[in-house]
Amino acid sequence: MSALDALRAAVGPDAVVEHEAVDVDGVSLTESLRPRSGEELAAGLRVLSERGMAALVCGGGSRLCQGNLLKRADLALEATGLDGIRELDAEDGVVHVRAGTEIAGLREAVRAEGWELPLDPPGAGASVGGALASAAVGPRFGHPRDIVLGLEVALASGSRIRFGGRVVKNVTGYDLAKLYTGSFGSLGVIEAAWLRLRPLPESSLCLAAALPDGAAGFERALAAARRPSVRVAAHLDRALAAAIDPVTAREGNVLLLELAGDEALLEADLRELIEETGAHQVDGVVIERLRAIQGGIFHPGGLRLRLSSLPTRVGEATEILARDGGAVLAYPARGLLYVRFPVGLSNDERTVEAAERSARLAVAAGGGGFVIEEAPDWAKQRRDVFGDPGPLFPLFRALKHQYDPNGVLNPGRFAGRI
Amino acid sequence: MPGPDLVTSLRGVVGDDACLVRPEDLFVYEADGLTLHRARPRAVVLPREKAQVAGVVKTCRAFGVPFVARGAGTGLSGGALALDGGVVIECARMNQILEVNLEDRYAVVQPGVINLELSKAVAPHGLFYAPDPSSQAACTIGGNVAENSGGPHTLKYGTTTDHVLALEVVLPDGEFASFGSRTGWTQGYDLVGAFVGSEGTLGVVTEATVRLLELPQSVETLLAVFPDVFSACRSVGAIIGAGLVPASLEVIDQRTIAAVEASVYAAGLPTDAGAMLLIELDGPSVVVSREVERVRGLISQAGASRVEVARDEQERQQFWRARKGAFGAMGRLAPDLYLYDTVVPRVKLPEVLEQICEIGDRYHLRLSNVFHAGDGNLHPIISFDRRDADEMKRVLAAGEEILRVCVDAGGVLSGEHGIGNEKHKYMSLLFGEDDLDAMHRLRAAFDPQGICNPGKVLPTPRACVEAGPVARDG
């Protein structure tokens, strides 16, 4: 029996779909495994393991551009069929949701019950499982690990495991949910998650202000970002800001803020922010535009990097990147920077190396690290987009070996190209 | 008897005065805060610097001898016990705050720094370290990292894992490794997340970089009286359901009130009250003052017969005395205390509490409840006398039944004390074989030799520790 026939026999004919060739990282995929249940997922994985096959694991597909190049794959394992809310506890503010559920729909469902889903990654069609697996961050909320209470995961062997759970405080055994969040599907396929929700803010509004150049602008941005009602604080260079608020961008770099929470607090912060920064109120749609900028590349075939920095050094890091031709969006309080560099011709390795040099200098100044979030395939072939794991590599390899010894899941894609 | 070669080697690493082997010195290391479980280590070393920690681990590895790091020994699950004649690495002498960055709001500390000392050191600058376990005046940051310690303010602020940015550790092979970064962002697997709460089984922390938070502008503490514990729990549901996130929501049951009021910890609580709810709200003044009014309304609706707001710091401390005095008051009733730690979905609190009280009564035990209601984190306390073999047996049997009731209600085995040596045999109540195998695999990736705090967290066939009626001088 061919491998595909074995797979069909194990999961049912409808869960294995043939389609036109899709190119992912130079690997041509013509079949997809689309399990509709945890049982089908596990049965499929067992066959893949037994047959020595490999799979590209994906959710909504909005972040396939991230990660290292796939080393090999016989098919795509799409988790989108594992969708739906299993339980939404409106009194406790926790939700149990299957991994393939689209974030946009889930957000609306929890909102209707008076809660907010603290996930807002860029990318249309992003799924819960994909956002957790890739630790996707949006303008509003921090690292997804903060909201994961428990996970259900299918391992490459086909065994289905769970850790954590619906309770908000739990030290029963190892916190494997942390290990799996952000592991790019390299250790298992997320099947479902328990997430902690936040109360919907009573009120919210957006502000924009022109900033002075240099350190003064960043100091002002950080001070604003640390006000209690501020949940989005983005510093954009004027070129990027032109796509969001062209009028303010004419005056300089732009600080974009979203305030949310208690009405009285908002009023107080609003008054003082207007006084301190000369900010003016703007339509809430700016957050959508900000999210698009964070996740997008203006130049086709371009290069996008994410850097981390200590909050007070974001300005210094930005200056270095900007000097070297990067367009920078920074979240000062969170210590995150997104920079884009144009890359011209194919195999323009010198430009990529120059961008990396700039990023290395910037993180040396900022005290953090960097990841290449998006790059042309030819550039990815020559480097680990997560950077050299250095002395941690043996530990990464040991973890991969423990959970996916045959390299079934996303081989090559994660840090250390494991 | 200690093997001379091991001890000589350990002395070579830490010096003669920092390696204890005499029975009278080892005695205090036989147990942690859970005194029911005891095991005498082969030796105790007290390193002063991280290179010595690495040297000790390498020495243990060379001799094939297990080791366990220990902070202040305040843990409540037997996690810091050296089983099988292992070596205890006592980190108390590594107690320096190495760096405080006020602008970027983090601190780098050695593992032996006492939790409260860190908050005290940064308080003059308007900052604090959020995790505040009840033992915070004694427990260490290294121990907190190992146990993922919580405290009464986790509802709003989270547990230790939410506040650790980076770790430097000595892995079980004796090599140093750095996880995470001061920025809180990392490339690759989240090894900080995997390490925090691993109960000392994946390595020894030699430096921790932790987040500091801005002290809240305003703190308000309310104490409400209820006719019964159910209406108190209903209030908690109403507060959280209304979208409020208080810093603390602590329930004190009738049995505890009676014990506290009969003791030197008496706080003037109404002894006819069925339950009391302590609520702490913090944040910007403008928000907190509005929230106080909202909470008042919600709990009155839910059946509170009286609500008081602390007028000043003195009164606030008095309110907290009622909560904090519970252990001392229960401790007066008998020579020993057993403090359980489980979590249930918050909506299940009333029914689970009823079952727990029934279990206590059925076993004729003095059982009371104070608990972190906002988190669903229960802490039934039993005062007993371990010299009474029959009572001891009943305490252990009741404990197991309580765990089963909580797991059946969708809860877990521990909210903040950890599994350690106390509950690993119950892990299969909650987890299947595959789940436990996945946890074994994490451990195997870090510690293939199995010498780093063996016999903890995961069920193993070994049972070399005494659990039961052991005399204190035994």
Boltz contact constraints between the chains, C-beta under 6 A:
constraints:
  - contact:
      token1: [A, 91]
      token2: [B, 237]
      max_distance: 6.0
  - contact:
      token1: [A, 91]
      token2: [B, 241]
      max_distance: 6.0
  - contact:
      token1: [A, 91]
      token2: [B, 347]
      max_distance: 6.0
  - contact:
      token1: [A, 92]
      token2: [B, 346]
      max_distance: 6.0
  - contact:
      token1: [A, 159]
      token2: [B, 434]
      max_distance: 6.0
  - contact:
      token1: [A, 161]
      token2: [B, 434]
      max_distance: 6.0
  - contact:
      token1: [A, 161]
      token2: [B, 435]
      max_distance: 6.0
  - contact:
      token1: [A, 161]
      token2: [B, 438]
      max_distance: 6.0
  - contact:
      token1: [A, 162]
      token2: [B, 435]
      max_distance: 6.0
  - contact:
      token1: [A, 165]
      token2: [B, 412]
      max_distance: 6.0
  - contact:
      token1: [A, 166]
      token2: [B, 345]
      max_distance: 6.0
  - contact:
      token1: [A, 167]
      token2: [B, 343]
      max_distance: 6.0
  - contact:
      token1: [A, 167]
      token2: [B, 376]
      max_distance: 6.0
  - contact:
      token1: [A, 167]
      token2: [B, 412]
      max_distance: 6.0
  - contact:
      token1: [A, 168]
      token2: [B, 375]
      max_distance: 6.0
  - contact:
      token1: [A, 169]
      token2: [B, 150]
      max_distance: 6.0
  - contact:
      token1: [A, 169]
      token2: [B, 154]
      max_distance: 6.0
  - contact:
      token1: [A, 169]
      token2: [B, 343]
      max_distance: 6.0
  - contact:
      token1: [A, 169]
      token2: [B, 375]
      max_distance: 6.0
  - contact:
      token1: [A, 169]
      token2: [B, 377]
      max_distance: 6.0
  - contact:
      token1: [A, 169]
      token2: [B, 415]
      max_distance: 6.0
  - contact:
      token1: [A, 170]
      token2: [B, 412]
      max_distance: 6.0
  - contact:
      token1: [A, 171]
      token2: [B, 148]
      max_distance: 6.0
  - contact:
      token1: [A, 171]
      token2: [B, 197]
      max_distance: 6.0
  - contact:
      token1: [A, 171]
      token2: [B, 414]
      max_distance: 6.0
  - contact:
      token1: [A, 171]
      token2: [B, 416]
      max_distance: 6.0
  - contact:
      token1: [A, 171]
      token2: [B, 418]
      max_distance: 6.0
  - contact:
      token1: [A, 172]
      token2: [B, 412]
      max_distance: 6.0
  - contact:
      token1: [A, 172]
      token2: [B, 413]
      max_distance: 6.0
  - contact:
      token1: [A, 172]
      token2: [B, 414]
      max_distance: 6.0
  - contact:
      token1: [A, 173]
      token2: [B, 439]
      max_distance: 6.0
  - contact:
      token1: [A, 174]
      token2: [B, 198]
      max_distance: 6.0
  - contact:
      token1: [A, 174]
      token2: [B, 439]
      max_distance: 6.0
  - contact:
      token1: [A, 174]
      token2: [B, 442]
      max_distance: 6.0
  - contact:
      token1: [A, 175]
      token2: [B, 197]
      max_distance: 6.0
  - contact:
      token1: [A, 178]
      token2: [B, 190]
      max_distance: 6.0
  - contact:
      token1: [A, 178]
      token2: [B, 193]
      max_distance: 6.0
  - contact:
      token1: [A, 178]
      token2: [B, 194]
      max_distance: 6.0
  - contact:
      token1: [A, 179]
      token2: [B, 189]
      max_distance: 6.0
  - contact:
      token1: [A, 179]
      token2: [B, 194]
      max_distance: 6.0
  - contact:
      token1: [A, 182]
      token2: [B, 190]
      max_distance: 6.0
  - contact:
      token1: [A, 183]
      token2: [B, 189]
      max_distance: 6.0
  - contact:
      token1: [A, 199]
      token2: [B, 243]
      max_distance: 6.0
  - contact:
      token1: [A, 228]
      token2: [B, 284]
      max_distance: 6.0
  - contact:
      token1: [A, 262]
      token2: [B, 287]
      max_distance: 6.0
  - contact:
      token1: [A, 264]
      token2: [B, 286]
      max_distance: 6.0
  - contact:
      token1: [A, 265]
      token2: [B, 284]
      max_distance: 6.0
  - contact:
      token1: [A, 265]
      token2: [B, 286]
      max_distance: 6.0
  - contact:
      token1: [A, 265]
      token2: [B, 287]
      max_distance: 6.0
  - contact:
      token1: [A, 268]
      token2: [B, 286]
      max_distance: 6.0
  - contact:
      token1: [A, 308]
      token2: [B, 183]
      max_distance: 6.0
  - contact:
      token1: [A, 308]
      token2: [B, 185]
      max_distance: 6.0
  - contact:
      token1: [A, 310]
      token2: [B, 104]
      max_distance: 6.0
  - contact:
      token1: [A, 310]
      token2: [B, 183]
      max_distance: 6.0
  - contact:
      token1: [A, 311]
      token2: [B, 104]
      max_distance: 6.0
  - contact:
      token1: [A, 312]
      token2: [B, 103]
      max_distance: 6.0
  - contact:
      token1: [A, 312]
      token2: [B, 104]
      max_distance: 6.0
  - contact:
      token1: [A, 335]
      token2: [B, 183]
      max_distance: 6.0
  - contact:
      token1: [A, 367]
      token2: [B, 182]
      max_distance: 6.0
  - contact:
      token1: [A, 368]
      token2: [B, 181]
      max_distance: 6.0
  - contact:
      token1: [A, 368]
      token2: [B, 183]
      max_distance: 6.0
  - contact:
      token1: [A, 369]
      token2: [B, 187]
      max_distance: 6.0
  - contact:
      token1: [A, 371]
      token2: [B, 187]
      max_distance: 6.0
  - contact:
      token1: [A, 386]
      token2: [B, 187]
      max_distance: 6.0
  - contact:
      token1: [A, 386]
      token2: [B, 188]
      max_distance: 6.0
  - contact:
      token1: [A, 387]
      token2: [B, 187]
      max_distance: 6.0
  - contact:
      token1: [A, 389]
      token2: [B, 188]
      max_distance: 6.0
  - contact:
      token1: [A, 398]
      token2: [B, 445]
      max_distance: 6.0
  - contact:
      token1: [A, 399]
      token2: [B, 445]
      max_distance: 6.0
  - contact:
      token1: [A, 402]
      token2: [B, 441]
      max_distance: 6.0
  - contact:
      token1: [A, 402]
      token2: [B, 444]
      max_distance: 6.0
  - contact:
      token1: [A, 402]
      token2: [B, 445]
      max_distance: 6.0
  - contact:
      token1: [A, 415]
      token2: [B, 187]
      max_distance: 6.0
  - contact:
      token1: [A, 415]
      token2: [B, 188]
      max_distance: 6.0
